[in-house]
C-alpha cells in the first residue's frame, strides 16, 4: 500500500496511460516520494506499531494522548507495572487518547510504570487525500528533474543558476508541514 502510484503521477503530468516508455522512471520516483513523505511525517509505512514508555498524561491523570495520530488500535497497556484488561481502558479514535474506565483509577506518574503498545497510521481507505496529493506532486517533480540529474548548475541565455537535484514543490512542503512529527522526526 502506498500514497501515490505511477498511474496517478502520469495523470498529473498529462501522460496518457497508454504511453509506457517512462513508466519505470516514474515508478522509481513514486517509490522514493512515498518513502520521503512517510519519513517526513515520522512513519515507515502507512501503519506502524508503536511502543511508548513515557507517555504524556493530561487532564486529571485519567487520560493519555498518544503521540502518533491517528491511533487505530491498542496492542497492550500497562499501568503501575501491571497489565490492564480491555475493560480497564478505552481508545478514543478521534483524539488518539487512552482513557482509564475505572472510577478513581489514575495513570502512574512514576517513570517506567506506564507502557502502551498501539498501531497508528492509516488504511488504504482512510489515508488523507492531501498526503496522496503531496506524494504525487513530489514524484512528478522528481521525474521532471530527472533530465537534470547530476547537474550542479545550468546556463540559459547567459544566466547561470544552481540546479536543485531533488526539489520539493512548495505546495507539497506546505502539506508536509501540517503533518511533520516534531517529536519523532527532528530532521529529514
Beta strands, then each sheet from edge to edge (+ up, - down):
strand 1: 47-52
strand 2: 56-58
strand 3: 63-65
strand 4: 71-79
strand 5: 82-83
strand 6: 89-92
strand 7: 97-100
strand 8: 115-121
strand 9: 153-156
strand 10: 159-162
sheet 1: 1+ 8- 4+ 5-
sheet 2: 2+ 3- 7+ 6-
sheet 3: 9+ 10-
end
